[in-house]
Amino acid sequence: MNISRYILTLISEIREIFTPKVNEILLSNLFGIVIVALNNAFRMQDVNVFLYSEFVIVPMLMGIICTWFWRKLNLRKRDLFGNLCLTCLATVVLSNLLFNEGFICLIIASPILLSFMTFGGFVGRAMFKKNDQTLNGLATKKWTFS
C-alpha cells in the first residue's frame, strides 16, 4: 500500500516539474538536436540544402512544436514571443554545449533562429487555435497579426 502511494506521489511531482513550458523547451530542442545530428551524420554533396533546413525549416518546426504544448494556455502574442525567446536561448546554450559550436557564432545566428522560430510559432498558433466552425488549416486562416 505504501509503495503505490509513493509511486502516485512521485508521478504527481513529475507532472508538476514537466509543465508545458518545460516540455516545449525540452522536446523542441530535442527535435532540433536530432535533426541537426542526422544532417551531420548523413552529410551529402549539396551542403546548401542542409544549410537551408538547419536555419529555416528546423526552427520553424521547433516553433510549431512549442505552440502545440501551449495550445491550451491561450497565450497572448507577447507571451508567446517571450516564451520563444527563452526557447531560442536554450537552443543557443545547448548548441554550444553539445555541438561545440562557437558562442560568438551562435550569438550572430540567433536572430535568424529566433525569427524563423517566431514565424513557426505564429503558424502553429493559427493551426492549433480551436474553432469548431472552420477548418484549422493554413489555407483557411486570415493572416492578420492584430
N, C-alpha and C positions, 0 to 999 in steps of 0.2 A: 504494500500500500504506500509506503514512504517513497519507494523508487518511482512509482507512477506519478506521485505528487511532485517529486523532484524533476522528473522529465517535463511535466507540464509547466512548472516554474521556469525551467531552462528554455523551453520553447517560447514562452511569453517574453522572457528577457531578450531572446534573439530577435523577436519581432519588434521590440522597442528599439533595438540597435539599428536594424535594417529598415529605416524609414524610406519613403520614396526618393528623397533627395540622396541618401547614401546609395540606394540601389542604382539610381541612374548614373551616378558618378562611377561606381564600380563596373557596372555592366557595359556602359557605353565606352569606357576606356578599355575594358577587356576586349570588346569587339574591335576597337581601333588597333589595339596591340596585336591581336591575332591576324587581322588583315595585313598590317604592315609587315609582320613577321613572315607571313605567307608570300607577300610580294618580294621580300628579300631572299627567301629560300628558293623561289622559282623565278629568279631574275632571267628575263628573256632579252632578245636583241633590242627591241624598241623600248628604250627607257622612258620616253615621253608619255607613253600610255600609263606606266606605273606612277610617274610623277603626277599626272592628272588625277589618277584615282586616289593617291595619298593626300593630295592637297585640296581636292574638290569633293569627290564622291564620299570618301570615308567620313570627313567632318559633317557633311550633310546627313548621312545616315546616323552618325552619333547624335546629332541634334534631334532627329526623329525618334531615336531610342529614348532620349531624355524626356521628350514630351509625352511619350507613351506612359512613362511612370508617373507623370504629373497630370494625366488626363482627368482625374477625379478631384484635383485640388482647386480648379478654377482660378489659376494664377493670372494676375494682370500682366500686361506686356512688359512692364518694368521689372516685375519679379521674375518673369521668365528669362529676361535678358540677364539679370543678376545671377540667377542660377546657372545659366550657360557660361557666364564669366568664371564662376567657380569651377565648372567642369573643364573649361579651357585651361585654367591654371593647374588643375590636377593633371591634365594631359601633358602639359609642358614639363611638370615635375617628374611624372612617370617616364616620359620620353628621355629625360636627362638621366634618370637612374637606370632604366632598363636597356636603352639602346646606346648609352654613352654618347649621346648627341651633345654638341656644344651648347652651353646655356645661352650665349650671345646669339647663336644661330636660331635657337628656339624662340628667343625674345623677338627677333626680326620676323620670324614666320608666324608668330602668334596672332597678329591682326588678320592674316589670311584665314587661319584656323578659326578664329572667333567669328569672322564674317560669314563663312560658309556654315559653321555650326549654328549661328543665329538664323540664317536662311532656312536650314533644315528644321530648326526648332519651330519657326513660324509655319512652315509647311506641315509639320507634324501637328501643330496646334489646330490648323484648319482641317486636317484629316481626322483627328480624333475628337473633334467637337461634336457633342451629342445634339442631333437634330433629327427627330423621327419623321419629319415631313419630306426631307430631301436626301438624296444620295450623298454620303460624305466623301466624295471623291474630289480630286483636284480640278477636274474639268467643270464641275458644277459650282465651284466656290467663286464668289465675287472677291477679288483681291483688293480689298480696302483695308488699310492698316490704321484705322482711326480708333 
